[in-house]
Amino acid sequence: MKGYQMARGLVLAAAISLAIACGPTSVVAQSRQPPSFQSSGNQAFDEWRDDFARRAVERGRDPAVLARLLSGITPDERVIELDQRQPEFVSPVWDYVNNRVTTRRIDDGRALQSEIGGTLRDVEQRYGVPTGIILGIWGLESNYGEAALNYDAAAALATLAYEGRRRQQFENYLIALAEMVERGLADQQQLRSSWAGALGQPQFMPDVYLTTAVDWDNDGHRDIWTNRGDTAASIGNYLQDRGWRRDEPVFDEVRLPSNFNYALADSTLRSVADWSERGVMRVSGGAWPGSERNLQAQLFLPAGAEGPALLLHHNFGVIRRYNNSDRYALVVALLARTFDGGSGSLAASWPTHAGSLNREQTLELQTLLNGLGYDAGSPDGLFGTKTRGAVRQFQGDQSLAADGFPTAALLDQIRVRAGVTPEPAREPRGLQRAGIRELQRLLNRLGYSAGRADGVIGGRTRDAIRDFERARGMEVRGRATDVVLEAARAAAG
């Protein structure tokens, strides 16, 4: 009997192992029924949700967990709006940088560095990522854990999956979120997130949490919500895993010779020694360290030929793996310099007088360039690699500095070539008291001292408006208008 039971147990164990190995088509998976949901009032969303839940169960997810995560939610229009208006794409680079490399963020980072310096040094030693870089990311992602997480992660991810632009990506995030709950790594009450569904202080997406979050203090929990050691180590582990190179720089600010060919700022990697032979010099004027001369770097002109020039090294690209934005990586690196006792600003000034294009103008730019035979990609109002290449090609054909940077003056030249006469700008409309209050709050947030947000236009508010208009390359009027308000909203992200 005992032998029979043992044999029966072996057979049963083998069957279970086979079922697990077979994955979604196993008997175990097939025995699970997808959850049922009440109508959300949005038929298209309900159809997507029901189909997603069915497919998630086929991939091995627990129907009960899916039911808890997805019941009672509807698409959040605010999430979709924020997804389409990310500040990396709509704010001038100088506004993006200056609004994030702030005195408060620097002071708060230094305070945290003082509080947990020992932990940060140990994390740096373990992963090779400098403390300043970890703090820079931490500060940007969640203000060192102080930022409010105002969205339900499941609802945010479901909204973006349903919306469809990146459906598979966000469906995979939802499946990873369900796995987190199933494995007891987080309960549903913890799953508050950013509008994009990013979790905790390092703002990890659920799949990244599963593979990368670290239990630094070995207490059995990978707590990126309240545990500072786990948070710092998780950021360090993420960057190390994505290829961080210990003791290598992130970028160097450089000066270019007067006869420089700006078309070389085309993302091509060249050795530092090669750039040096082309007349590219460090802003400090000193010689390149021998250890850096063989490093590969690309030239980056974040604001065109009139702005700063940077040589980007390998680790700059690793930071971009955290957030795929050159501006984001630049801000992280600038913040890191301040935590090491350096300056949070670049030596060269931003060319604010040249202005930059808003999304509507970028859409027009793309459409006109495509019409002229320059491939700017599908017109979407977002200034990406293809649009930059088209701008650079147009500039070269017109014997302009081929820096790939779009300005209002360049758009006017493209209009002339395309035979397009822009409609005259409408006269700006004055704001009522509520609009003035909003403008004052935004100007104060952007660092322009508009005084108390009382809805009353005084000398201080007018001066703040003029300073803002001047910095944005707008006509300087000092009036509280709908045009200025729209520009301030875009600048504030």
QUINOR-V856289 format. One record per backbone hydrogen bond with DSSP energy under -0.5 kcal/mol. NH is the residue of the N-H (numbers start at 1). CO is the residue of the C=O. E is the energy in kcal/mol with one decimal. If there is no record, write none. Layout:
BEGIN
NH;CO;E / NH;CO;E
END
This chain:
BEGIN
5;1;-2.9 / 6;2;-2.5 / 7;3;-2.8 / 8;4;-3.0 / 9;5;-2.7 / 10;6;-2.4 / 11;7;-2.4 / 12;8;-2.6 / 13;9;-2.8 / 14;10;-2.5 / 15;11;-2.3 / 16;12;-2.4 / 17;13;-2.6 / 18;14;-2.4 / 19;15;-2.4 / 20;16;-2.5 / 21;17;-2.6 / 22;18;-2.3 / 23;19;-0.6 / 23;20;-1.0 / 25;22;-1.1 / 26;23;-2.2 / 30;26;-2.7 / 31;27;-1.6 / 32;29;-1.3 / 43;41;-0.5 / 46;42;-2.6 / 47;43;-2.3 / 48;44;-2.0 / 49;45;-3.2 / 50;46;-2.7 / 51;47;-2.0 / 52;48;-3.0 / 53;49;-2.7 / 54;50;-2.0 / 55;51;-2.3 / 56;52;-2.8 / 57;53;-2.2 / 58;54;-1.9 / 59;55;-1.3 / 60;57;-1.9 / 61;56;-2.3 / 66;62;-2.3 / 67;63;-2.4 / 68;64;-1.9 / 69;65;-2.5 / 70;66;-2.4 / 71;67;-1.6 / 73;70;-1.1 / 77;75;-0.7 / 79;76;-0.6 / 80;76;-1.4 / 81;77;-2.3 / 82;78;-2.5 / 83;79;-2.1 / 84;80;-1.5 / 85;81;-0.6 / 85;82;-0.7 / 86;83;-0.5 / 89;86;-2.1 / 90;86;-0.8 / 91;87;-1.6 / 96;92;-2.5 / 97;93;-2.5 / 98;94;-2.7 / 99;95;-2.3 / 100;97;-1.5 / 101;97;-2.7 / 102;100;-1.6 / 106;102;-2.3 / 107;103;-2.9 / 108;104;-2.8 / 109;105;-2.0 / 110;106;-2.3 / 111;107;-2.2 / 112;108;-2.2 / 113;109;-2.4 / 114;110;-2.1 / 115;111;-1.9 / 116;112;-2.5 / 120;116;-2.4 / 121;117;-2.5 / 122;118;-2.1 / 123;119;-2.5 / 124;120;-2.5 / 125;121;-2.4 / 126;122;-2.1 / 127;123;-2.7 / 128;124;-2.5 / 130;128;-0.5 / 134;130;-1.9 / 135;131;-2.7 / 136;132;-2.4 / 137;133;-2.3 / 138;134;-2.5 / 139;135;-3.0 / 140;136;-1.9 / 141;137;-2.9 / 142;138;-2.1 / 143;139;-1.6 / 144;138;-1.4 / 146;142;-0.8 / 146;143;-1.3 / 147;142;-2.6 / 150;148;-0.8 / 151;193;-2.0 / 153;151;-0.5 / 153;191;-2.7 / 156;152;-2.6 / 157;153;-2.7 / 158;154;-2.5 / 159;155;-2.2 / 160;156;-2.0 / 161;157;-2.3 / 162;158;-2.8 / 163;159;-2.5 / 164;160;-1.1 / 166;160;-0.6 / 167;164;-1.1 / 170;166;-2.1 / 171;167;-2.5 / 172;168;-2.2 / 173;169;-1.5 / 174;170;-2.0 / 175;171;-2.2 / 176;172;-2.2 / 177;173;-2.4 / 178;174;-2.3 / 179;175;-2.0 / 180;176;-2.1 / 181;177;-1.8 / 182;178;-2.6 / 183;179;-2.4 / 184;181;-1.3 / 185;180;-2.2 / 186;180;-0.9 / 190;187;-1.3 / 191;187;-0.7 / 191;188;-0.7 / 192;190;-2.4 / 193;151;-3.4 / 194;198;-1.7 / 197;194;-1.9 / 199;204;-3.1 / 200;192;-0.6 / 201;224;-3.0 / 203;200;-0.8 / 204;199;-2.0 / 208;205;-0.6 / 209;205;-2.3 / 210;206;-2.0 / 211;207;-1.3 / 212;208;-2.6 / 213;208;-0.6 / 213;209;-1.3 / 214;230;-0.5 / 216;214;-1.2 / 218;215;-1.0 / 223;221;-1.3 / 224;222;-1.2 / 227;223;-0.9 / 228;226;-0.7 / 231;227;-2.0 / 232;228;-2.8 / 233;229;-2.4 / 234;230;-2.1 / 235;231;-2.0 / 236;232;-2.4 / 237;233;-3.0 / 238;234;-2.2 / 239;235;-2.1 / 240;236;-2.5 / 241;237;-2.6 / 242;238;-1.4 / 243;240;-1.6 / 244;239;-2.1 / 246;244;-0.6 / 248;245;-1.6 / 252;311;-2.0 / 254;309;-2.7 / 255;281;-3.2 / 260;257;-1.6 / 262;260;-1.0 / 264;261;-2.0 / 265;262;-1.9 / 266;264;-2.0 / 267;299;-0.6 / 270;297;-2.5 / 272;295;-2.0 / 273;293;-2.3 / 275;271;-2.3 / 276;272;-2.5 / 277;273;-2.0 / 278;274;-1.1 / 278;275;-0.6 / 279;276;-1.8 / 280;275;-2.1 / 281;255;-2.4 / 282;286;-0.5 / 283;253;-2.0 / 285;282;-1.6 / 292;289;-1.8 / 293;289;-1.0 / 295;292;-1.6 / 297;270;-2.9 / 298;312;-1.7 / 300;310;-3.1 / 302;300;-0.6 / 303;308;-0.5 / 304;301;-1.5 / 307;304;-1.5 / 309;254;-0.6 / 310;300;-2.4 / 311;252;-3.0 / 312;298;-3.1 / 312;310;-0.6 / 313;250;-2.4 / 315;249;-0.7 / 316;250;-0.5 / 316;313;-1.2 / 317;313;-1.0 / 317;314;-0.6 / 318;314;-1.2 / 319;315;-1.9 / 320;316;-1.6 / 321;317;-0.7 / 321;318;-1.0 / 322;318;-0.6 / 322;319;-1.5 / 323;319;-1.2 / 325;323;-3.0 / 329;325;-2.2 / 330;326;-2.2 / 331;327;-2.5 / 332;328;-2.5 / 333;329;-2.2 / 334;330;-2.4 / 335;331;-2.8 / 336;332;-2.4 / 337;333;-1.7 / 338;334;-1.4 / 339;335;-1.6 / 340;336;-0.9 / 341;338;-1.4 / 342;337;-3.4 / 352;350;-2.0 / 354;351;-1.7 / 355;351;-0.5 / 355;352;-0.9 / 357;406;-0.5 / 362;358;-2.4 / 363;359;-2.3 / 364;360;-1.8 / 365;361;-2.7 / 366;362;-2.6 / 367;363;-2.2 / 368;364;-2.6 / 369;365;-2.6 / 370;366;-2.5 / 371;367;-1.9 / 372;368;-1.5 / 373;370;-1.4 / 374;369;-2.9 / 375;373;-0.6 / 376;374;-1.2 / 384;382;-1.2 / 388;384;-2.4 / 389;385;-2.4 / 390;386;-2.2 / 391;387;-2.6 / 392;388;-2.6 / 393;389;-2.3 / 394;390;-2.5 / 395;391;-2.8 / 396;392;-2.3 / 397;393;-2.2 / 398;394;-1.5 / 399;396;-1.4 / 400;395;-3.2 / 402;400;-0.5 / 403;401;-2.4 / 406;404;-0.5 / 408;354;-0.8 / 411;407;-2.3 / 412;408;-2.0 / 413;409;-1.7 / 414;410;-2.3 / 415;411;-2.4 / 416;412;-2.1 / 417;413;-2.2 / 418;414;-2.1 / 419;415;-0.6 / 419;416;-1.0 / 420;415;-2.8 / 422;420;-0.6 / 431;480;-2.1 / 436;432;-2.3 / 437;433;-2.4 / 438;434;-2.1 / 439;435;-2.5 / 440;436;-2.8 / 441;437;-2.4 / 442;438;-2.5 / 443;439;-2.8 / 444;440;-2.4 / 445;441;-2.2 / 446;442;-2.1 / 447;444;-1.2 / 448;443;-2.9 / 449;447;-0.6 / 450;448;-1.3 / 454;452;-2.0 / 458;456;-0.8 / 462;458;-2.4 / 463;459;-2.4 / 464;460;-2.0 / 465;461;-2.4 / 466;462;-2.5 / 467;463;-2.5 / 468;464;-2.4 / 469;465;-3.0 / 470;466;-2.6 / 471;467;-2.2 / 472;468;-1.7 / 473;470;-1.0 / 474;469;-2.7 / 477;475;-0.9 / 481;479;-1.2 / 482;429;-2.2 / 485;481;-2.1 / 486;482;-2.4 / 487;483;-2.0 / 488;484;-2.4 / 489;485;-2.4 / 490;486;-2.1 / 491;487;-2.2 / 492;488;-2.0 / 493;489;-0.6 / 493;490;-0.8
END
